[in-house]
Amino acid sequence: MFPPTDPLYPYFSILSFFSFLLPLIPLTWHLQAWNSASCFYMAWTSIMGLINFVNSIVWAGNVLDVAPVWCDISTRISLAGTYALPLGSMCIVRRLYLIASAKTALTRIERRRALIFDTIVCLIVPLVLSALRYIVQGRRYIIYQEIGCIDYTYRSAAALILINLPPIASGLVSAYYDVRCLTALFRHYQELKDSFDSANADEEFTSDRFIPIVLFTVLEMISVTPIAISALAFNFSMGLQPWISWEHVHASFAIIPVSPSDVWRSSPLRASSLEMRRWVTSGCGVVIFLFFGTTKEARKHYSVAFFRLRCLLGRDVPTSTSNER
């Protein structure tokens, strides 16, 4: 056992816990509204936040293999999550573009098609890519002090294709939809602005709907692809290993490597990659809540839930009952 050496401990654990909890709050009414892309993204960010939270607590001061079953399961889920987050943000922007560019509300058939598309892209594709990752999985997992157990990759040309190309491709597609969405939003906003007779209505649309969507698309456009490219550059900088055979890659599969924090922090590139990976995945949960859990519609849901809770606890009574008395 070692004392925690992370200078930001336990702040990362706190962030991860909120990343797990906060996306679950707006998830219910997004399910009711058939916002499948947002729901998948919230679910994945919540799961990733939970995994990061548990890992940061369990391995805060040790590199012992104390939870092999947890590591086997969590690393596979985390692998799928690394694909699902950029794909989920792409689907969110795609849906925003469809809504912003449509002259009428999406029909039930269009929403059903969007649900099928989002399910394939945000759930099935990440699971398939996570399964294919076994091709370049040289060990079951590796344990880093302060970070926990994460996937171990045999860096080769095949690893670059399986690991780095899917996020870059989804980031480029997202950038295309980002530009189209922003163009449609500004055009749609101008039409709404011309149709409003009241300045208050115009202000409400600007502050509660227009600005959060624009900020989300801009943030998504400037973050997804650069992060994916930086991960590709890191793998190149660390050097590629030759692909000799399947047996060579998986020869030491059962051996669990460990790395104390002073070892992996001694390499600036590795430390930057590990820190960026865990902070970005945990930050996504808080970001998605700020954009979709603080709108006027969300505040209405909070008010209704708070009123029902007060009634359930006997702290409040309906207005009609009070008038009768």
TIVO-965454 format. One record per residue (C-alpha): y, x, z negated; residue in one letter. Coordinates in steps of 0.001 Angstrom, whole numbers, plus 524288, in hexadecimal, padded with zeros to 5 digits. Each point is the difference from the previous one (the first is absolute). Example, Ala and Ser with C-alpha at 12.3 -4.5 7.8 and 13.67 -1.06 7.14 Angstrom:
2
7EE6C8300C7E188A80D708055A80294S
***
This chain:
325
800008000080000M80DA8804B180373F80D457FA917FC0AP806F57F89680AF8P807F9809888081AT8067D7F614808E5D80EA0800B07FCF5P801547F1A8803D7L7F4D87FB237F77AY7FF017F4B57FC99P80A5B7FB038097FY7F69B8002080B6EF7F6417F7E67F828S80ABB7F6287FD00I803D67FF4F80E53L7F1CB7FE22803FFS7FE3A7F5047F636F80BDE7F8D58054AF7FB1E8029E80DC4S7F37C7F9177FC0FF806987F4A37F909L80C5F7FCE6807B5L7F9DD7FD1080D62P7F74A7F5B37F9ABL80BDB7F7F27FBF1I8049D7FB8280D9AP7F21F7FFEF80571L7FD457F1C37FC88T80ADD7F988807D3W7FE1D8095880B62H7F1FA7FB2D8007DL804F37F20D8005EQ809658037C80B00A7F5528067C8082FW8070A80D197FF80N7F32C80717801E7S805DF80D4D8035BA80838800137F399S7F4567FB6B7F7F5C7F72D80ADA804FBF80A9B80A077FD9FY8026E7FB0B7F22CM7F1717FFF27FD02A7FDFB80DE5804F6W80BEA805587F8E0T7FB977F9707F376S7F258805D280130I8057080D6F80311M8092E7FF0C7F46AG7F4A57FC977F708L7F7F680B7C804D7I80B4D809787FE50N802C77FA9B7F26FF7F1FA801A67FB54V7FEC080D8A805EEN80CC2804BB7FA0ES7FB8B7FB8E7F278I7F1C68047380056V802AF80D6B805DEW80D20802A07F96AA7FABD80BEF7F8E3G7F2968031F80571N7F7FA8024F80C4AV7F3277FAB27FAC8L7F7857F75C80878D8001F7F5117F5EEV7FF527F43C80933A7F7D1802E880C1EP7FDD77F1B780371V80E937FD3E7FF15W802DD80BCA8088DC7F6277FC1A80A6BD805C27F24D800D9I80E5D8032B7FE3AS8002A80AFB809F1T7FA4C7F71E80A74R809F27F56B7FCDAI80B09809F17FFEDS7FB95804E780D44L800A67F24D8057AA80D2C7FE277F969G805ED80BE780693T7FD2B7F95980CFAY803317F2397FB74A80DC4802DA7FB09L805D58048E80D05P7F82E7F5BD80758L804A77F5997F678G80E39803D280182S7FE1E7FF9280EB7M7FAC37F21B7FF0DC80B507FBF17F734I809FF804F8809BCV7F8727F9C480B24R800537F2EA7F910R80E83801897FD10L80241802BB80E61Y7F8597F3D880406L807DD7F7B27F683I80D20805F08039EA7FD9B7FEF380EA1S7FA5D7F2317FFBCA809367F4DF802E0K7F7A67F6C37F7E3T7F74B801867F41FA7F27A8058180228L7F5ED7F56C802B4T7F38A7FE777F83DR7F8228060F80B0EI8093080BA6800BEE7FF06801FD7F15DR7F12F7FF52800C8R7FFF180A2F80AC3R808F38087B7F7C1A7F6907FE857F493L7F4828046A80855I807BC80B768056FF804C08043F7F285D7F2467FEF07FA46T7FA5E808AF80A94I80ADF80A117FF5FV8028E800327F14AC7F2177FE617FAF1L7F54F80288809E6I8062580BB9806DCV802E68076C7F339P7F2277FD9F7FB1FL7FA2D804C080CD3V808A080C2880022L7FC8D802937F1D3S7F1857FF5D80366A801D98092580BA3L806BF809A97F701R7F28D8039B7FAD9Y7FE998084680C50I80980809F37FA61V7FD6A7FD907F185Q7FAED80D1E7FB61G7FE9C7FC097F19ER7FEEB7F3367F899R80DA6802237FA88Y8087F80A367F97DI806737FF137F2AEI80DFD8049D7FE20Y80590800D47F251Q80B277F62C7FE17E7FC6A7F92880CC8I7F1B57FC5B7FE7CG7F5227FEFD809E6C803A97FF0580E4FI7F8B58017580CC2D7FB9C80D65804A0Y801A1802CF80E76T7FA0080AB080851Y80BFF8039A807F6R7FC55800CA80E4ES8048E7FA7480CF3A7F7E47F3DE7FD3EA807117FE607F2FDA80D3080027806BEL7FB897F52E80918I7FA5A7F78E7F52EL80A53802997F59FI80D16802C380666N7FFF77F90C80D15L7FE3F7F1DD7FB0FP80C26800587F708P808088069C80AA0I7FBAC7F5E880A0AA802FB7F4A37F6DFS80D238063C7FCB8G803B4800D080E5BL7FC157F1DE80249V807BE7FC417F3EBS80BDF8074880522A7FF097F81080C92Y7FFAC7F33D7F865Y80AC0805087F6F8D809558019F80B5DV7FC1D7F2FA80606R8010B7F94E7F2C4C80D7C805857FD14L804CA7FC1680D82T7FAAE7F2357FE6AA805597FEF67F234L80DCB8039B803D5F7FF727F6A880B86R7FA407F5457F76CH809E1802A67F53FY80B4D7FEA880969Q7FAAB7F2E9804A4E7FEA57FB607F1FEL80D6A805037FCAAK805FA7F85880B4BD7F8C17F3A47FC09S804158002F7F1BAF80BF97F8177FC7BD8004B804947F1F9S8035980DE07FC0BA7F73D7FE917F41AN7F4487FD1B80874A802E080BE380850D8010F808907F3EFE7F33D7FAB67FAB3E7F8B98034580C74F805E480D978006FT7FCEA803E37F216S7F2E27F97D7FDE2D7F926800AE80D10R806AC808BA809C6F802D080C327F7F2I7F27F8016C7F959P7F8F67FEC980D00I808F7809CB80692V7FE7E8099D7F4BEL7F1367FE8E8000CF7FEE48026D80EA3T8091380BC47FF51V7F8BA805BE7F45DL7F2FA7FDBD806A7E804C18065580C95M8052F80C5F7F97DI7F4A4802007F684S7F2A17FCA5805C5V7FFAB808F180BD3T806D780BAE7F97AP7F6907FF7C7F47BI7F4477FF6A80928A8053180B5680811I8028A808127F3C3S7F1D57FDBA7FBD9A7FB8E804B780D5FL8088D80C137FEC6A7FA59802CA7F283F7F2137FFA580515N8039F8091480B16F806CB8095A7F6B1S7F412800A57F724M7F794803DB80B93G7F4CF7F933806E4L7F1CC802FC7FD83Q7F639800B180B26P7F6A37F4BA801E7W7F2A08065B7FFB9I7F6FB7F49A7FD6BS7FE677F38B7F819W7F719807337F68CE80A1380AC27FE07H80AE77F66C7FCC9V7F7B67F8767F61BH7F81E80B6C7FA9DA806FC7FFE37F2D4S802D67F17F7FF8BF7FB1A7FE1F7F1FDA8086680AF67FA4FI80C6E7FAD57F9A4I80B41809CA800DEP80A767FFD37F584V80DD18056980006S80860801C47F3B5P80E4E7FCE0801A4S8046B80E267FF22D7F70F8033980B70V803EE7F55080984W80E48800F07FC11R7FFD380E7F8034FS7FF687FC3180E66S80CFC7F99E803B7P7FA4D7F9AC80C2EL7F46A7FA217F8FER8084A7FBB67F481A809D77F97D80912S7F5337F90180769S7F93C7FAFA7F3BAL80C9D7FBDA7F96FE805257F93080C2FM7F3297F8CD801C3R7FF767FA5E7F254R80E8E7FD137FE7EW800F97F95980D4AV7F40E7F7607FDE8T804AA7FC027F27BS80DF57FE0E8047EG7FBE47F67480AA4C7FCBC7F58F7F5F5G80D72800867F9E0V806B28005380D4FV7F8DF7F4088053BI803947F8917F395F80E64803978014EL800457FAD980DE8F7F79D7F3CC7FE9BF7FFD87FD197F173G80E8C7FF7D7FD33T804C87F69380A81T806167F2D77FD19K7F3227F94980355E7F8E5808EB7F67CA809D87FD117F546R7FDA77F1788020EK7F172802347FDE6H802E4807AC7F3A4Y808887F4E87FADDS7F5717F5E58029DV7F58C8087C7F9AFA808998028D7F427F802EB7F1797FE72F7F1827FC8A800C9R7FCE780A767F60BL80A247FA8C7F692R7FA697F264801C5C7F244805217FDBCL8043E806987F36CL8071A7F3CF7FB6FG80D4880692800A3R8057C7F672809D9D7FDFC7F21280464V802DA7F92980CDBP80D9E7FA5980184T7FAE37F24380248S7F9188000B7F2E5T80C3B804737F900S8080D7F5318066EN7F6407F5807FBE5E80160803F87F1E0R
***
